């Protein structure tokens, strides 16, 4: 039986990429690659962000936190130190802050092709290291083609409101848990991790979740039932 893992994250969240890598490293360390079923859930850090324009990372952070360039650079340096631990190199000079909803809708669409994880990886890589403009439909469609998905179908998703309800549902789910920050990981609907925690936290939680997933139902009875071969008294 596979371990169910739900990951609430946003493409604009640098710790989400780091946390995702930490989880993957923990899974590999335990040899659980074939024992997990991961579903990515949407959490829009800024639902009101412009879908037309983007802002350079430093400019956006200076405005958001009312901070100086120097302060934001110190913050970026701290984030990069964390990223280095999992083998990631962010390019904050190229990074653009925009509305991530379209990228999330395409993630939902990609799941039907078993390409959700590939999509998440590709978008995060391009966003944090190559300056991907998430408001640029053509840039998103280039990624669609790169991971072997049908471009015209993806284009139809972008030109519609498909999967918007799925995003709203994800938002509702995390609100019911009273969680207001990401990344947030849910294991077997029983254990949760908030943040890009050390790998030891992920390995411990994975082991606990595996025990829960392996538990069998205690079933009583067996008579007065019907099945494919008929009814039994």
ChimeraX commands (.cxc) that place a marker at each C-alpha (Angstrom):
marker #1 position 0.00,0.00,0.00 radius 0.5
marker #1 position 1.40,3.42,-0.98 radius 0.5
marker #1 position 1.95,6.33,1.37 radius 0.5
marker #1 position -0.29,9.26,0.48 radius 0.5
marker #1 position 1.51,12.60,0.56 radius 0.5
marker #1 position -0.07,15.96,-0.24 radius 0.5
marker #1 position 2.14,18.99,-0.81 radius 0.5
marker #1 position 0.65,22.48,-0.54 radius 0.5
marker #1 position 2.99,24.93,-2.25 radius 0.5
marker #1 position 3.36,27.88,-4.59 radius 0.5
marker #1 position 5.79,28.41,-7.45 radius 0.5
marker #1 position 6.66,31.82,-5.98 radius 0.5
marker #1 position 7.79,30.29,-2.68 radius 0.5
marker #1 position 11.56,29.63,-2.57 radius 0.5
marker #1 position 11.22,27.40,0.49 radius 0.5
marker #1 position 8.67,25.24,-1.34 radius 0.5
marker #1 position 11.30,24.13,-3.86 radius 0.5
marker #1 position 13.77,23.48,-1.05 radius 0.5
marker #1 position 11.19,21.55,0.98 radius 0.5
marker #1 position 10.25,19.49,-2.06 radius 0.5
marker #1 position 13.90,18.51,-2.55 radius 0.5
marker #1 position 14.23,17.61,1.14 radius 0.5
marker #1 position 11.22,15.31,0.88 radius 0.5
marker #1 position 12.62,13.68,-2.26 radius 0.5
marker #1 position 15.98,13.14,-0.57 radius 0.5
marker #1 position 14.25,11.54,2.42 radius 0.5
marker #1 position 12.25,9.24,0.15 radius 0.5
marker #1 position 15.43,8.21,-1.67 radius 0.5
marker #1 position 17.34,7.68,1.57 radius 0.5
marker #1 position 14.63,5.32,2.83 radius 0.5
marker #1 position 14.19,3.57,-0.51 radius 0.5
marker #1 position 10.51,4.54,-0.60 radius 0.5
marker #1 position 10.46,5.65,-4.25 radius 0.5
marker #1 position 7.84,3.04,-5.17 radius 0.5
marker #1 position 5.90,3.40,-1.94 radius 0.5
marker #1 position 4.66,6.99,-2.17 radius 0.5
marker #1 position 1.79,8.66,-3.99 radius 0.5
marker #1 position 2.40,12.42,-4.09 radius 0.5
marker #1 position -0.30,14.94,-4.97 radius 0.5
marker #1 position 0.52,18.60,-5.34 radius 0.5
marker #1 position -1.95,21.11,-3.93 radius 0.5
marker #1 position -2.21,24.78,-4.77 radius 0.5
marker #1 position -1.56,27.61,-2.36 radius 0.5
marker #1 position -1.48,31.03,-3.99 radius 0.5
marker #1 position 0.72,33.30,-1.89 radius 0.5
marker #1 position -0.66,36.34,-3.69 radius 0.5
marker #1 position -3.95,35.62,-5.49 radius 0.5
marker #1 position -4.21,39.33,-6.37 radius 0.5
marker #1 position -0.84,39.47,-8.12 radius 0.5
marker #1 position -1.00,40.91,-11.63 radius 0.5
marker #1 position -1.56,38.47,-14.48 radius 0.5
marker #1 position -0.25,41.05,-16.89 radius 0.5
marker #1 position 2.96,42.38,-15.39 radius 0.5
marker #1 position 5.79,40.98,-13.30 radius 0.5
marker #1 position 8.19,42.68,-10.90 radius 0.5
marker #1 position 11.86,41.87,-10.36 radius 0.5
marker #1 position 12.35,39.91,-7.14 radius 0.5
marker #1 position 14.34,42.57,-5.31 radius 0.5
marker #1 position 11.92,45.34,-6.25 radius 0.5
marker #1 position 8.90,43.27,-5.23 radius 0.5
marker #1 position 10.41,42.30,-1.87 radius 0.5
marker #1 position 11.53,45.86,-1.10 radius 0.5
marker #1 position 7.98,47.02,-1.73 radius 0.5
marker #1 position 6.31,44.19,0.17 radius 0.5
marker #1 position 8.44,44.43,3.31 radius 0.5
marker #1 position 9.20,48.16,3.04 radius 0.5
marker #1 position 12.87,47.25,3.22 radius 0.5
marker #1 position 16.08,48.45,1.68 radius 0.5
marker #1 position 17.84,46.67,-1.16 radius 0.5
marker #1 position 20.57,45.69,1.28 radius 0.5
marker #1 position 18.07,44.04,3.64 radius 0.5
marker #1 position 16.45,42.10,0.81 radius 0.5
marker #1 position 19.84,40.95,-0.45 radius 0.5
marker #1 position 20.63,39.64,3.04 radius 0.5
marker #1 position 17.34,37.75,3.02 radius 0.5
marker #1 position 18.11,36.33,-0.42 radius 0.5
marker #1 position 21.57,35.27,0.76 radius 0.5
marker #1 position 20.03,33.40,3.68 radius 0.5
marker #1 position 17.58,31.65,1.37 radius 0.5
marker #1 position 20.42,30.70,-0.98 radius 0.5
marker #1 position 22.32,29.10,1.90 radius 0.5
marker #1 position 19.32,26.85,2.51 radius 0.5
marker #1 position 19.02,26.13,-1.21 radius 0.5
marker #1 position 22.70,25.16,-1.38 radius 0.5
marker #1 position 22.03,22.39,1.14 radius 0.5
marker #1 position 19.82,20.57,-1.38 radius 0.5
marker #1 position 21.89,21.38,-4.46 radius 0.5
marker #1 position 19.88,24.34,-5.77 radius 0.5
marker #1 position 21.23,27.65,-7.04 radius 0.5
marker #1 position 18.72,30.49,-7.25 radius 0.5
marker #1 position 19.17,33.50,-9.52 radius 0.5
marker #1 position 17.46,36.33,-7.67 radius 0.5
marker #1 position 18.57,38.87,-10.29 radius 0.5
marker #1 position 16.51,37.10,-12.95 radius 0.5
marker #1 position 13.60,36.08,-10.75 radius 0.5
marker #1 position 10.25,37.68,-11.62 radius 0.5
marker #1 position 7.25,37.88,-9.31 radius 0.5
marker #1 position 3.89,37.38,-11.01 radius 0.5
marker #1 position 0.59,35.54,-10.71 radius 0.5
marker #1 position 1.10,31.78,-10.49 radius 0.5
marker #1 position -2.49,30.65,-11.04 radius 0.5
marker #1 position -2.03,29.57,-14.66 radius 0.5
marker #1 position 1.00,27.46,-13.76 radius 0.5
marker #1 position -1.04,25.80,-11.03 radius 0.5
marker #1 position -3.98,25.12,-13.35 radius 0.5
marker #1 position -1.63,23.43,-15.80 radius 0.5
marker #1 position -0.25,21.32,-12.95 radius 0.5
marker #1 position -3.77,20.03,-12.31 radius 0.5
marker #1 position -4.19,19.31,-16.01 radius 0.5
marker #1 position -0.80,17.53,-16.22 radius 0.5
marker #1 position -1.80,15.07,-13.49 radius 0.5
marker #1 position -4.06,13.16,-15.88 radius 0.5
marker #1 position -0.95,12.34,-17.92 radius 0.5
marker #1 position 1.07,11.37,-14.82 radius 0.5
marker #1 position 3.25,14.40,-15.57 radius 0.5
marker #1 position 2.33,16.59,-12.60 radius 0.5
marker #1 position 5.67,16.03,-10.86 radius 0.5
marker #1 position 7.61,16.69,-14.08 radius 0.5
marker #1 position 5.65,19.91,-14.58 radius 0.5
marker #1 position 6.27,21.09,-11.02 radius 0.5
marker #1 position 9.99,20.37,-11.34 radius 0.5
marker #1 position 10.33,22.11,-14.68 radius 0.5
marker #1 position 8.42,25.23,-13.66 radius 0.5
marker #1 position 10.24,25.59,-10.34 radius 0.5
marker #1 position 13.61,25.15,-11.99 radius 0.5
marker #1 position 12.90,27.76,-14.64 radius 0.5
marker #1 position 11.26,30.14,-12.16 radius 0.5
marker #1 position 14.05,30.14,-9.59 radius 0.5
marker #1 position 17.07,29.70,-11.83 radius 0.5
marker #1 position 16.19,31.09,-15.27 radius 0.5
marker #1 position 13.76,33.95,-14.65 radius 0.5
marker #1 position 10.56,32.30,-15.95 radius 0.5
marker #1 position 7.73,34.79,-16.42 radius 0.5
marker #1 position 4.71,32.87,-15.09 radius 0.5
marker #1 position 2.41,35.41,-16.76 radius 0.5
marker #1 position 3.77,34.48,-20.18 radius 0.5
marker #1 position 1.55,31.80,-21.71 radius 0.5
marker #1 position 4.05,31.04,-24.46 radius 0.5
marker #1 position 6.78,30.44,-21.90 radius 0.5
marker #1 position 4.49,28.01,-20.06 radius 0.5
marker #1 position 3.60,26.26,-23.31 radius 0.5
marker #1 position 7.30,25.85,-24.10 radius 0.5
marker #1 position 7.60,23.87,-20.86 radius 0.5
marker #1 position 4.51,21.85,-21.79 radius 0.5
marker #1 position 6.21,20.76,-25.00 radius 0.5
marker #1 position 9.53,20.14,-23.25 radius 0.5
marker #1 position 7.99,17.52,-20.95 radius 0.5
marker #1 position 6.06,15.86,-23.77 radius 0.5
marker #1 position 2.52,17.13,-23.19 radius 0.5
marker #1 position 0.05,18.24,-25.90 radius 0.5
marker #1 position 0.51,21.94,-26.47 radius 0.5
marker #1 position -2.92,22.62,-27.95 radius 0.5
marker #1 position -4.71,21.05,-25.00 radius 0.5
marker #1 position -2.62,23.11,-22.61 radius 0.5
marker #1 position -3.37,26.23,-24.61 radius 0.5
marker #1 position -7.10,25.53,-24.29 radius 0.5
marker #1 position -6.67,25.26,-20.51 radius 0.5
marker #1 position -4.88,28.61,-20.39 radius 0.5
marker #1 position -7.59,30.27,-22.47 radius 0.5
marker #1 position -10.33,29.03,-20.14 radius 0.5
marker #1 position -11.05,28.81,-16.42 radius 0.5
marker #1 position -10.48,25.05,-16.28 radius 0.5
marker #1 position -9.22,23.75,-12.92 radius 0.5
marker #1 position -9.96,27.05,-11.16 radius 0.5
marker #1 position -12.41,25.17,-8.93 radius 0.5
marker #1 position -9.69,22.66,-8.03 radius 0.5
marker #1 position -7.47,25.52,-6.90 radius 0.5
marker #1 position -10.29,26.97,-4.81 radius 0.5
marker #1 position -10.86,23.55,-3.24 radius 0.5
marker #1 position -7.17,23.28,-2.28 radius 0.5
marker #1 position -7.36,26.71,-0.70 radius 0.5
marker #1 position -10.40,25.67,1.30 radius 0.5
marker #1 position -8.72,22.48,2.49 radius 0.5
marker #1 position -5.68,24.25,3.90 radius 0.5
marker #1 position -7.86,26.92,5.50 radius 0.5
marker #1 position -9.77,24.19,7.35 radius 0.5
marker #1 position -6.44,23.08,8.80 radius 0.5
marker #1 position -5.77,26.67,9.92 radius 0.5
marker #1 position -2.46,26.67,8.04 radius 0.5
marker #1 position -1.38,29.98,6.52 radius 0.5
marker #1 position 2.12,29.26,5.25 radius 0.5
marker #1 position 3.81,26.89,2.82 radius 0.5
marker #1 position 5.33,24.48,2.07 radius 0.5
marker #1 position 2.94,22.29,4.00 radius 0.5
marker #1 position 3.16,18.50,3.73 radius 0.5
marker #1 position 0.38,16.11,4.77 radius 0.5
marker #1 position 1.15,12.40,5.23 radius 0.5
marker #1 position -1.71,9.89,5.27 radius 0.5
marker #1 position -4.08,12.63,6.50 radius 0.5
marker #1 position -2.46,12.17,9.90 radius 0.5
marker #1 position 0.95,13.86,10.04 radius 0.5
marker #1 position 1.91,17.33,8.87 radius 0.5
marker #1 position 5.16,19.24,8.30 radius 0.5
marker #1 position 5.28,23.00,7.80 radius 0.5
marker #1 position 8.35,24.45,6.16 radius 0.5
marker #1 position 11.56,23.18,4.56 radius 0.5
marker #1 position 12.50,21.18,7.63 radius 0.5
marker #1 position 15.71,19.10,7.97 radius 0.5
marker #1 position 15.73,15.77,6.17 radius 0.5
marker #1 position 15.57,13.94,9.52 radius 0.5
marker #1 position 12.09,15.35,10.10 radius 0.5
marker #1 position 10.94,14.01,6.74 radius 0.5
marker #1 position 12.45,10.55,7.21 radius 0.5
marker #1 position 10.87,10.20,10.66 radius 0.5
marker #1 position 7.46,11.27,9.36 radius 0.5
marker #1 position 7.69,9.00,6.33 radius 0.5
marker #1 position 8.36,6.01,8.60 radius 0.5
marker #1 position 5.37,6.91,10.77 radius 0.5
marker #1 position 3.15,7.37,7.71 radius 0.5
marker #1 position 4.22,4.00,6.34 radius 0.5
marker #1 position 3.07,2.32,9.54 radius 0.5
marker #1 position -0.32,4.03,9.23 radius 0.5
marker #1 position -0.63,3.06,5.55 radius 0.5
marker #1 position 0.19,-0.55,6.39 radius 0.5
marker #1 position -2.49,-0.91,9.03 radius 0.5
marker #1 position -5.29,-3.26,8.01 radius 0.5
marker #1 position -8.95,-2.75,8.74 radius 0.5
marker #1 position -10.40,-4.96,11.44 radius 0.5
marker #1 position -13.51,-6.27,9.72 radius 0.5
marker #1 position -16.30,-7.99,11.63 radius 0.5
marker #1 position -19.14,-10.03,10.17 radius 0.5
marker #1 position -19.21,-11.74,6.80 radius 0.5
marker #1 position -22.81,-12.93,6.42 radius 0.5
marker #1 position -25.89,-11.26,5.00 radius 0.5
marker #1 position -23.89,-9.75,2.17 radius 0.5
marker #1 position -23.91,-9.82,-1.62 radius 0.5
marker #1 position -20.95,-9.98,-3.97 radius 0.5
marker #1 position -20.10,-10.81,-7.59 radius 0.5
marker #1 position -20.88,-14.52,-6.96 radius 0.5
marker #1 position -24.25,-13.89,-5.33 radius 0.5
marker #1 position -25.60,-13.36,-1.83 radius 0.5
marker #1 position -24.57,-15.14,1.35 radius 0.5
marker #1 position -26.80,-15.72,4.38 radius 0.5
marker link #1:1,2 radius 0.2
marker link #1:2,3 radius 0.2
marker link #1:3,4 radius 0.2
marker link #1:4,5 radius 0.2
marker link #1:5,6 radius 0.2
marker link #1:6,7 radius 0.2
marker link #1:7,8 radius 0.2
marker link #1:8,9 radius 0.2
marker link #1:9,10 radius 0.2
marker link #1:10,11 radius 0.2
marker link #1:11,12 radius 0.2
marker link #1:12,13 radius 0.2
marker link #1:13,14 radius 0.2
marker link #1:14,15 radius 0.2
marker link #1:15,16 radius 0.2
marker link #1:16,17 radius 0.2
marker link #1:17,18 radius 0.2
marker link #1:18,19 radius 0.2
marker link #1:19,20 radius 0.2
marker link #1:20,21 radius 0.2
marker link #1:21,22 radius 0.2
marker link #1:22,23 radius 0.2
marker link #1:23,24 radius 0.2
marker link #1:24,25 radius 0.2
marker link #1:25,26 radius 0.2
marker link #1:26,27 radius 0.2
marker link #1:27,28 radius 0.2
marker link #1:28,29 radius 0.2
marker link #1:29,30 radius 0.2
marker link #1:30,31 radius 0.2
marker link #1:31,32 radius 0.2
marker link #1:32,33 radius 0.2
marker link #1:33,34 radius 0.2
marker link #1:34,35 radius 0.2
marker link #1:35,36 radius 0.2
marker link #1:36,37 radius 0.2
marker link #1:37,38 radius 0.2
marker link #1:38,39 radius 0.2
marker link #1:39,40 radius 0.2
marker link #1:40,41 radius 0.2
marker link #1:41,42 radius 0.2
marker link #1:42,43 radius 0.2
marker link #1:43,44 radius 0.2
marker link #1:44,45 radius 0.2
marker link #1:45,46 radius 0.2
marker link #1:46,47 radius 0.2
marker link #1:47,48 radius 0.2
marker link #1:48,49 radius 0.2
marker link #1:49,50 radius 0.2
marker link #1:50,51 radius 0.2
marker link #1:51,52 radius 0.2
marker link #1:52,53 radius 0.2
marker link #1:53,54 radius 0.2
marker link #1:54,55 radius 0.2
marker link #1:55,56 radius 0.2
marker link #1:56,57 radius 0.2
marker link #1:57,58 radius 0.2
marker link #1:58,59 radius 0.2
marker link #1:59,60 radius 0.2
marker link #1:60,61 radius 0.2
marker link #1:61,62 radius 0.2
marker link #1:62,63 radius 0.2
marker link #1:63,64 radius 0.2
marker link #1:64,65 radius 0.2
marker link #1:65,66 radius 0.2
marker link #1:66,67 radius 0.2
marker link #1:67,68 radius 0.2
marker link #1:68,69 radius 0.2
marker link #1:69,70 radius 0.2
marker link #1:70,71 radius 0.2
marker link #1:71,72 radius 0.2
marker link #1:72,73 radius 0.2
marker link #1:73,74 radius 0.2
marker link #1:74,75 radius 0.2
marker link #1:75,76 radius 0.2
marker link #1:76,77 radius 0.2
marker link #1:77,78 radius 0.2
marker link #1:78,79 radius 0.2
marker link #1:79,80 radius 0.2
marker link #1:80,81 radius 0.2
marker link #1:81,82 radius 0.2
marker link #1:82,83 radius 0.2
marker link #1:83,84 radius 0.2
marker link #1:84,85 radius 0.2
marker link #1:85,86 radius 0.2
marker link #1:86,87 radius 0.2
marker link #1:87,88 radius 0.2
marker link #1:88,89 radius 0.2
marker link #1:89,90 radius 0.2
marker link #1:90,91 radius 0.2
marker link #1:91,92 radius 0.2
marker link #1:92,93 radius 0.2
marker link #1:93,94 radius 0.2
marker link #1:94,95 radius 0.2
marker link #1:95,96 radius 0.2
marker link #1:96,97 radius 0.2
marker link #1:97,98 radius 0.2
marker link #1:98,99 radius 0.2
marker link #1:99,100 radius 0.2
marker link #1:100,101 radius 0.2
marker link #1:101,102 radius 0.2
marker link #1:102,103 radius 0.2
marker link #1:103,104 radius 0.2
marker link #1:104,105 radius 0.2
marker link #1:105,106 radius 0.2
marker link #1:106,107 radius 0.2
marker link #1:107,108 radius 0.2
marker link #1:108,109 radius 0.2
marker link #1:109,110 radius 0.2
marker link #1:110,111 radius 0.2
marker link #1:111,112 radius 0.2
marker link #1:112,113 radius 0.2
marker link #1:113,114 radius 0.2
marker link #1:114,115 radius 0.2
marker link #1:115,116 radius 0.2
marker link #1:116,117 radius 0.2
marker link #1:117,118 radius 0.2
marker link #1:118,119 radius 0.2
marker link #1:119,120 radius 0.2
marker link #1:120,121 radius 0.2
marker link #1:121,122 radius 0.2
marker link #1:122,123 radius 0.2
marker link #1:123,124 radius 0.2
marker link #1:124,125 radius 0.2
marker link #1:125,126 radius 0.2
marker link #1:126,127 radius 0.2
marker link #1:127,128 radius 0.2
marker link #1:128,129 radius 0.2
marker link #1:129,130 radius 0.2
marker link #1:130,131 radius 0.2
marker link #1:131,132 radius 0.2
marker link #1:132,133 radius 0.2
marker link #1:133,134 radius 0.2
marker link #1:134,135 radius 0.2
marker link #1:135,136 radius 0.2
marker link #1:136,137 radius 0.2
marker link #1:137,138 radius 0.2
marker link #1:138,139 radius 0.2
marker link #1:139,140 radius 0.2
marker link #1:140,141 radius 0.2
marker link #1:141,142 radius 0.2
marker link #1:142,143 radius 0.2
marker link #1:143,144 radius 0.2
marker link #1:144,145 radius 0.2
marker link #1:145,146 radius 0.2
marker link #1:146,147 radius 0.2
marker link #1:147,148 radius 0.2
marker link #1:148,149 radius 0.2
marker link #1:149,150 radius 0.2
marker link #1:150,151 radius 0.2
marker link #1:151,152 radius 0.2
marker link #1:152,153 radius 0.2
marker link #1:153,154 radius 0.2
marker link #1:154,155 radius 0.2
marker link #1:155,156 radius 0.2
marker link #1:156,157 radius 0.2
marker link #1:157,158 radius 0.2
marker link #1:158,159 radius 0.2
marker link #1:159,160 radius 0.2
marker link #1:160,161 radius 0.2
marker link #1:161,162 radius 0.2
marker link #1:162,163 radius 0.2
marker link #1:163,164 radius 0.2
marker link #1:164,165 radius 0.2
marker link #1:165,166 radius 0.2
marker link #1:166,167 radius 0.2
marker link #1:167,168 radius 0.2
marker link #1:168,169 radius 0.2
marker link #1:169,170 radius 0.2
marker link #1:170,171 radius 0.2
marker link #1:171,172 radius 0.2
marker link #1:172,173 radius 0.2
marker link #1:173,174 radius 0.2
marker link #1:174,175 radius 0.2
marker link #1:175,176 radius 0.2
marker link #1:176,177 radius 0.2
marker link #1:177,178 radius 0.2
marker link #1:178,179 radius 0.2
marker link #1:179,180 radius 0.2
marker link #1:180,181 radius 0.2
marker link #1:181,182 radius 0.2
marker link #1:182,183 radius 0.2
marker link #1:183,184 radius 0.2
marker link #1:184,185 radius 0.2
marker link #1:185,186 radius 0.2
marker link #1:186,187 radius 0.2
marker link #1:187,188 radius 0.2
marker link #1:188,189 radius 0.2
marker link #1:189,190 radius 0.2
marker link #1:190,191 radius 0.2
marker link #1:191,192 radius 0.2
marker link #1:192,193 radius 0.2
marker link #1:193,194 radius 0.2
marker link #1:194,195 radius 0.2
marker link #1:195,196 radius 0.2
marker link #1:196,197 radius 0.2
marker link #1:197,198 radius 0.2
marker link #1:198,199 radius 0.2
marker link #1:199,200 radius 0.2
marker link #1:200,201 radius 0.2
marker link #1:201,202 radius 0.2
marker link #1:202,203 radius 0.2
marker link #1:203,204 radius 0.2
marker link #1:204,205 radius 0.2
marker link #1:205,206 radius 0.2
marker link #1:206,207 radius 0.2
marker link #1:207,208 radius 0.2
marker link #1:208,209 radius 0.2
marker link #1:209,210 radius 0.2
marker link #1:210,211 radius 0.2
marker link #1:211,212 radius 0.2
marker link #1:212,213 radius 0.2
marker link #1:213,214 radius 0.2
marker link #1:214,215 radius 0.2
marker link #1:215,216 radius 0.2
marker link #1:216,217 radius 0.2
marker link #1:217,218 radius 0.2
marker link #1:218,219 radius 0.2
marker link #1:219,220 radius 0.2
marker link #1:220,221 radius 0.2
marker link #1:221,222 radius 0.2
marker link #1:222,223 radius 0.2
marker link #1:223,224 radius 0.2
marker link #1:224,225 radius 0.2
marker link #1:225,226 radius 0.2
marker link #1:226,227 radius 0.2
marker link #1:227,228 radius 0.2
marker link #1:228,229 radius 0.2
marker link #1:229,230 radius 0.2
marker link #1:230,231 radius 0.2
marker link #1:231,232 radius 0.2
marker link #1:232,233 radius 0.2
view
